[in-house]
Amino acid sequence: MSISVYKQMSDPRYMQDEKTGRFTSSGLPVVARKPISVKLPPEIDDVVRSMPNRAEFLREVITKAVLEREQQ
């Protein structure tokens, strides 16, 4: 039985199989290197922070809002 060992590259979106040398996707989304930070009203902040996948949720709603604004 052959076991492949993967090592993460400097770009976290890709991993390299040490046995074959082939690169594969790590499954992470393509995102900018620098995060954007915003302060929210306390009641909204509480709701967002309680979400299990808040980063994914925020990416989705921000992306949707930007695309809708571009269509206007």
N, CA, C and O atoms as a printed pandas DataFrame, in Angstrom:
     atom_number atom_name residue_name chain_id  residue_number  x_coord  y_coord  z_coord
0              1         N          MET        A               1    0.847   -1.173    0.000
1              2        CA          MET        A               1    0.000    0.000    0.000
2              3         C          MET        A               1    0.891    1.235    0.000
3              4         O          MET        A               1    1.845    1.324    0.773
4              5         N          SER        A               2    0.576    2.173   -0.863
5              6        CA          SER        A               2    1.345    3.403   -0.998
6              7         C          SER        A               2    0.591    4.567   -0.363
7              8         O          SER        A               2   -0.592    4.771   -0.636
8              9         N          ILE        A               3    1.278    5.326    0.482
9             10        CA          ILE        A               3    0.659    6.479    1.134
10            11         C          ILE        A               3    1.320    7.736    0.616
11            12         O          ILE        A               3    2.543    7.868    0.671
12            13         N          SER        A               4    0.523    8.659    0.114
13            14        CA          SER        A               4    1.050    9.937   -0.361
14            15         C          SER        A               4    1.099   10.919    0.793
15            16         O          SER        A               4    0.162   11.008    1.587
16            17         N          VAL        A               5    2.180   11.645    0.880
17            18        CA          VAL        A               5    2.335   12.681    1.891
18            19         C          VAL        A               5    2.239   14.009    1.179
19            20         O          VAL        A               5    2.913   14.231    0.173
20            21         N          TYR        A               6    1.402   14.899    1.698
21            22        CA          TYR        A               6    1.226   16.205    1.091
22            23         C          TYR        A               6    1.910   17.258    1.930
23            24         O          TYR        A               6    1.823   17.235    3.158
24            25         N          LYS        A               7    2.591   18.180    1.277
25            26        CA          LYS        A               7    3.174   19.299    2.006
26            27         C          LYS        A               7    2.568   20.574    1.459
27            28         O          LYS        A               7    2.393   20.741    0.252
28            29         N          GLN        A               8    2.253   21.466    2.378
29            30        CA          GLN        A               8    1.614   22.715    1.993
30            31         C          GLN        A               8    2.667   23.672    1.455
31            32         O          GLN        A               8    3.758   23.797    2.009
32            33         N          MET        A               9    2.322   24.338    0.376
33            34        CA          MET        A               9    3.219   25.296   -0.245
34            35         C          MET        A               9    2.987   26.670    0.388
35            36         O          MET        A               9    2.116   26.819    1.244
36            37         N          SER        A              10    3.761   27.666   -0.029
37            38        CA          SER        A              10    3.585   29.011    0.511
38            39         C          SER        A              10    2.205   29.564    0.173
39            40         O          SER        A              10    1.670   30.388    0.914
40            41         N          ASP        A              11    1.636   29.124   -0.919
41            42        CA          ASP        A              11    0.273   29.501   -1.278
42            43         C          ASP        A              11   -0.652   28.432   -0.700
43            44         O          ASP        A              11   -0.636   27.292   -1.165
44            45         N          PRO        A              12   -1.462   28.780    0.311
45            46        CA          PRO        A              12   -2.271   27.758    0.989
46            47         C          PRO        A              12   -3.344   27.113    0.128
47            48         O          PRO        A              12   -3.980   26.153    0.564
48            49         N          ARG        A              13   -3.563   27.615   -1.086
49            50        CA          ARG        A              13   -4.571   27.008   -1.959
50            51         C          ARG        A              13   -4.082   25.716   -2.590
51            52         O          ARG        A              13   -4.887   24.954   -3.125
52            53         N          TYR        A              14   -2.776   25.449   -2.540
53            54        CA          TYR        A              14   -2.221   24.273   -3.196
54            55         C          TYR        A              14   -1.358   23.461   -2.246
55            56         O          TYR        A              14   -0.716   23.995   -1.342
56            57         N          MET        A              15   -1.363   22.154   -2.477
57            58        CA          MET        A              15   -0.507   21.261   -1.719
58            59         C          MET        A              15    0.229   20.383   -2.724
59            60         O          MET        A              15   -0.284   20.101   -3.807
60            61         N          GLN        A              16    1.435   19.953   -2.357
61            62        CA          GLN        A              16    2.234   19.127   -3.254
62            63         C          GLN        A              16    2.364   17.729   -2.677
63            64         O          GLN        A              16    2.710   17.550   -1.509
64            65         N          ASP        A              17    2.081   16.747   -3.513
65            66        CA          ASP        A              17    2.253   15.353   -3.133
66            67         C          ASP        A              17    3.752   15.072   -3.178
67            68         O          ASP        A              17    4.365   15.161   -4.241
68            69         N          GLU        A              18    4.349   14.735   -2.033
69            70        CA          GLU        A              18    5.796   14.527   -1.974
70            71         C          GLU        A              18    6.242   13.311   -2.775
71            72         O          GLU        A              18    7.393   13.255   -3.208
72            73         N          LYS        A              19    5.371   12.347   -2.980
73            74        CA          LYS        A              19    5.723   11.141   -3.729
74            75         C          LYS        A              19    5.747   11.400   -5.233
75            76         O          LYS        A              19    6.698   11.026   -5.919
76            77         N          THR        A              20    4.684   12.051   -5.744
77            78        CA          THR        A              20    4.577   12.256   -7.188
78            79         C          THR        A              20    5.056   13.637   -7.626
79            80         O          THR        A              20    5.378   13.843   -8.796
80            81         N          GLY        A              21    5.103   14.587   -6.684
81            82        CA          GLY        A              21    5.486   15.953   -7.029
82            83         C          GLY        A              21    4.353   16.766   -7.622
83            84         O          GLY        A              21    4.530   17.943   -7.938
84            85         N          ARG        A              22    3.195   16.151   -7.777
85            86        CA          ARG        A              22    2.056   16.849   -8.373
86            87         C          ARG        A              22    1.398   17.774   -7.368
87            88         O          ARG        A              22    1.360   17.493   -6.171
88            89         N          PHE        A              23    0.880   18.884   -7.879
89            90        CA          PHE        A              23    0.163   19.840   -7.045
90            91         C          PHE        A              23   -1.318   19.547   -7.101
91            92         O          PHE        A              23   -1.839   19.117   -8.129
92            93         N          THR        A              24   -1.991   19.781   -5.997
93            94        CA          THR        A              24   -3.428   19.588   -5.927
94            95         C          THR        A              24   -4.035   20.737   -5.123
95            96         O          THR        A              24   -3.358   21.372   -4.314
96            97         N          SER        A              25   -5.295   20.985   -5.355
97            98        CA          SER        A              25   -5.981   22.049   -4.625
98            99         C          SER        A              25   -6.186   21.621   -3.180
99           100         O          SER        A              25   -6.506   20.464   -2.905
100          101         N          SER        A              26   -6.001   22.554   -2.268
101          102        CA          SER        A              26   -6.236   22.261   -0.853
102          103         C          SER        A              26   -7.716   22.388   -0.508
103          104         O          SER        A              26   -8.131   22.026    0.593
104          105         N          GLY        A              27   -8.514   22.903   -1.446
105          106        CA          GLY        A              27   -9.938   23.089   -1.209
106          107         C          GLY        A              27  -10.272   24.448   -0.617
107          108         O          GLY        A              27  -11.444   24.769   -0.418
108          109         N          LEU        A              28   -9.246   25.250   -0.336
109          110        CA          LEU        A              28   -9.488   26.587    0.206
110          111         C          LEU        A              28   -9.918   27.532   -0.909
111          112         O          LEU        A              28   -9.447   27.399   -2.038
112          113         N          PRO        A              29  -10.800   28.481   -0.619
113          114        CA          PRO        A              29  -11.214   29.434   -1.653
114          115         C          PRO        A              29  -10.080   30.399   -1.992
115          116         O          PRO        A              29   -9.195   30.649   -1.174
116          117         N          VAL        A              30  -10.122   30.924   -3.188
117          118        CA          VAL        A              30   -9.147   31.933   -3.590
118          119         C          VAL        A              30   -9.567   33.244   -2.941
119          120         O          VAL        A              30  -10.658   33.750   -3.201
120          121         N          VAL        A              31   -8.704   33.790   -2.099
121          122        CA          VAL        A              31   -9.012   35.027   -1.387
122          123         C          VAL        A              31   -7.812   35.956   -1.435
123          124         O          VAL        A              31   -6.685   35.519   -1.665
124          125         N          ALA        A              32   -8.062   37.240   -1.216
125          126        CA          ALA        A              32   -6.990   38.236   -1.167
126          127         C          ALA        A              32   -6.086   37.949    0.028
127          128         O          ALA        A              32   -6.514   37.350    1.014
128          129         N          ARG        A              33   -4.851   38.377   -0.072
129          130        CA          ARG        A              33   -3.899   38.142    1.012
130          131         C          ARG        A              33   -4.158   39.026    2.223
131          132         O          ARG        A              33   -3.865   38.626    3.350
132          133         N          LYS        A              34   -4.708   40.232    2.011
133          134        CA          LYS        A              34   -4.955   41.162    3.107
134          135         C          LYS        A              34   -6.425   41.142    3.494
135          136         O          LYS        A              34   -7.284   41.315    2.630
136          137         N          PRO        A              35   -6.741   40.937    4.770
137          138        CA          PRO        A              35   -8.138   40.943    5.202
138          139         C          PRO        A              35   -8.702   42.355    5.291
139          140         O          PRO        A              35   -7.962   43.330    5.423
140          141         N          ILE        A              36  -10.012   42.444    5.218
141          142        CA          ILE        A              36  -10.717   43.702    5.430
142          143         C          ILE        A              36  -11.405   43.587    6.785
143          144         O          ILE        A              36  -12.028   42.569    7.087
144          145         N          SER        A              37  -11.292   44.613    7.584
145          146        CA          SER        A              37  -11.874   44.592    8.925
146          147         C          SER        A              37  -12.883   45.731    9.052
147          148         O          SER        A              37  -12.621   46.859    8.636
148          149         N          VAL        A              38  -14.037   45.415    9.631
149          150        CA          VAL        A              38  -15.061   46.439    9.867
150          151         C          VAL        A              38  -15.637   46.264   11.267
151          152         O          VAL        A              38  -15.651   45.163   11.817
152          153         N          LYS        A              39  -16.108   47.365   11.828
153          154        CA          LYS        A              39  -16.819   47.313   13.097
154          155         C          LYS        A              39  -18.309   47.330   12.794
155          156         O          LYS        A              39  -18.768   48.052   11.909
156          157         N          LEU        A              40  -19.061   46.522   13.542
157          158        CA          LEU        A              40  -20.502   46.415   13.342
158          159         C          LEU        A              40  -21.237   46.908   14.585
159          160         O          LEU        A              40  -20.665   46.952   15.675
160          161         N          PRO        A              41  -22.503   47.277   14.418
161          162        CA          PRO        A              41  -23.298   47.599   15.601
162          163         C          PRO        A              41  -23.307   46.384   16.545
163          164         O          PRO        A              41  -23.315   45.245   16.078
164          165         N          PRO        A              42  -23.305   46.616   17.859
165          166        CA          PRO        A              42  -23.196   45.507   18.816
166          167         C          PRO        A              42  -24.192   44.366   18.607
167          168         O          PRO        A              42  -23.821   43.198   18.723
168          169         N          GLU        A              43  -25.448   44.688   18.300
169          170        CA          GLU        A              43  -26.445   43.622   18.143
170          171         C          GLU        A              43  -26.180   42.771   16.888
171          172         O          GLU        A              43  -26.453   41.571   16.889
172          173         N          ILE        A              44  -25.650   43.386   15.821
173          174        CA          ILE        A              44  -25.296   42.641   14.607
174          175         C          ILE        A              44  -24.019   41.839   14.859
175          176         O          ILE        A              44  -23.907   40.688   14.437
176          177         N          ASP        A              45  -23.067   42.452   15.544
177          178        CA          ASP        A              45  -21.811   41.790   15.871
178          179         C          ASP        A              45  -22.075   40.493   16.648
179          180         O          ASP        A              45  -21.465   39.462   16.365
180          181         N          ASP        A              46  -22.979   40.550   17.619
181          182        CA          ASP        A              46  -23.306   39.356   18.410
182          183         C          ASP        A              46  -23.839   38.231   17.534
183          184         O          ASP        A              46  -23.459   37.072   17.698
184          185         N          VAL        A              47  -24.721   38.580   16.606
185          186        CA          VAL        A              47  -25.315   37.571   15.719
186          187         C          VAL        A              47  -24.242   36.972   14.809
187          188         O          VAL        A              47  -24.148   35.751   14.681
188          189         N          VAL        A              48  -23.440   37.819   14.181
189          190        CA          VAL        A              48  -22.411   37.339   13.250
190          191         C          VAL        A              48  -21.383   36.465   13.978
191          192         O          VAL        A              48  -20.999   35.409   13.477
192          193         N          ARG        A              49  -20.945   36.901   15.143
193          194        CA          ARG        A              49  -19.951   36.118   15.894
194          195         C          ARG        A              49  -20.486   34.779   16.370
195          196         O          ARG        A              49  -19.700   33.868   16.631
196          197         N          SER        A              50  -21.795   34.633   16.489
197          198        CA          SER        A              50  -22.377   33.360   16.922
198          199         C          SER        A              50  -22.504   32.354   15.779
199          200         O          SER        A              50  -22.809   31.185   16.017
200          201         N          MET        A              51  -22.273   32.796   14.545
201          202        CA          MET        A              51  -22.404   31.906   13.388
202          203         C          MET        A              51  -21.226   30.944   13.319
203          204         O          MET        A              51  -20.085   31.341   13.552
204          205         N          PRO        A              52  -21.499   29.671   13.000
205          206        CA          PRO        A              52  -20.408   28.695   12.927
206          207         C          PRO        A              52  -19.437   28.961   11.766
207          208         O          PRO        A              52  -18.240   28.709   11.900
208          209         N          ASN        A              53  -19.937   29.465   10.634
209          210        CA          ASN        A              53  -19.093   29.733    9.463
210          211         C          ASN        A              53  -19.175   31.206    9.096
211          212         O          ASN        A              53  -19.516   31.552    7.965
212          213         N          ARG        A              54  -18.861   32.074   10.053
213          214        CA          ARG        A              54  -19.079   33.510    9.827
214          215         C          ARG        A              54  -18.229   34.071    8.706
215          216         O          ARG        A              54  -18.700   34.943    7.976
216          217         N          ALA        A              55  -16.996   33.612    8.534
217          218        CA          ALA        A              55  -16.153   34.139    7.453
218          219         C          ALA        A              55  -16.768   33.807    6.094
219          220         O          ALA        A              55  -16.817   34.659    5.206
220          221         N          GLU        A              56  -17.232   32.582    5.936
221          222        CA          GLU        A              56  -17.877   32.176    4.685
222          223         C          GLU        A              56  -19.145   32.985    4.449
223          224         O          GLU        A              56  -19.392   33.448    3.336
224          225         N          PHE        A              57  -19.949   33.155    5.497
225          226        CA          PHE        A              57  -21.174   33.948    5.396
226          227         C          PHE        A              57  -20.860   35.382    4.964
227          228         O          PHE        A              57  -21.499   35.914    4.056
228          229         N          LEU        A              58  -19.881   36.003    5.616
229          230        CA          LEU        A              58  -19.535   37.393    5.289
230          231         C          LEU        A              58  -19.009   37.507    3.857
231          232         O          LEU        A              58  -19.342   38.460    3.153
232          233         N          ARG        A              59  -18.198   36.551    3.423
233          234        CA          ARG        A              59  -17.723   36.575    2.028
234          235         C          ARG        A              59  -18.896   36.517    1.066
235          236         O          ARG        A              59  -18.931   37.253    0.080
236          237         N          GLU        A              60  -19.861   35.643    1.350
237          238        CA          GLU        A              60  -21.022   35.488    0.461
238          239         C          GLU        A              60  -21.864   36.751    0.387
239          240         O          GLU        A              60  -22.214   37.191   -0.709
240          241         N          VAL        A              61  -22.198   37.347    1.534
241          242        CA          VAL        A              61  -23.081   38.522    1.508
242          243         C          VAL        A              61  -22.368   39.747    0.938
243          244         O          VAL        A              61  -22.993   40.556    0.253
244          245         N          ILE        A              62  -21.089   39.893    1.206
245          246        CA          ILE        A              62  -20.339   41.026    0.639
246          247         C          ILE        A              62  -20.216   40.862   -0.872
247          248         O          ILE        A              62  -20.413   41.820   -1.620
248          249         N          THR        A              63  -19.892   39.655   -1.321
249          250        CA          THR        A              63  -19.777   39.400   -2.763
250          251         C          THR        A              63  -21.103   39.671   -3.458
251          252         O          THR        A              63  -21.131   40.304   -4.513
252          253         N          LYS        A              64  -22.202   39.197   -2.875
253          254        CA          LYS        A              64  -23.530   39.417   -3.464
254          255         C          LYS        A              64  -23.835   40.912   -3.548
255          256         O          LYS        A              64  -24.324   41.382   -4.576
256          257         N          ALA        A              65  -23.555   41.661   -2.485
257          258        CA          ALA        A              65  -23.830   43.106   -2.480
258          259         C          ALA        A              65  -23.001   43.850   -3.511
259          260         O          ALA        A              65  -23.502   44.762   -4.169
260          261         N          VAL        A              66  -21.735   43.471   -3.659
261          262        CA          VAL        A              66  -20.868   44.140   -4.643
262          263         C          VAL        A              66  -21.359   43.839   -6.053
263          264         O          VAL        A              66  -21.430   44.744   -6.883
264          265         N          LEU        A              67  -21.699   42.590   -6.338
265          266        CA          LEU        A              67  -22.174   42.236   -7.679
266          267         C          LEU        A              67  -23.487   42.942   -8.005
267          268         O          LEU        A              67  -23.686   43.392   -9.133
268          269         N          GLU        A              68  -24.379   43.041   -7.031
269          270        CA          GLU        A              68  -25.644   43.752   -7.257
270          271         C          GLU        A              68  -25.401   45.235   -7.516
271          272         O          GLU        A              68  -26.052   45.833   -8.373
272          273         N          ARG        A              69  -24.481   45.816   -6.789
273          274        CA          ARG        A              69  -24.168   47.239   -6.967
274          275         C          ARG        A              69  -23.561   47.478   -8.346
275          276         O          ARG        A              69  -23.857   48.490   -8.981
276          277         N          GLU        A              70  -22.723   46.569   -8.814
277          278        CA          GLU        A              70  -22.098   46.726  -10.133
278          279         C          GLU        A              70  -23.122   46.654  -11.266
279          280         O          GLU        A              70  -22.897   47.222  -12.335
280          281         N          GLN        A              71  -24.238   45.967  -11.050
281          282        CA          GLN        A              71  -25.268   45.821  -12.075
282          283         C          GLN        A              71  -26.169   47.045  -12.176
283          284         O          GLN        A              71  -26.935   47.164  -13.133
284          285         N          GLN        A              72  -26.094   47.954  -11.211
285          286        CA          GLN        A              72  -26.962   49.143  -11.207
286          287         C          GLN        A              72  -26.477   50.182  -12.194
287          288         O          GLN        A              72  -27.087   51.243  -12.322
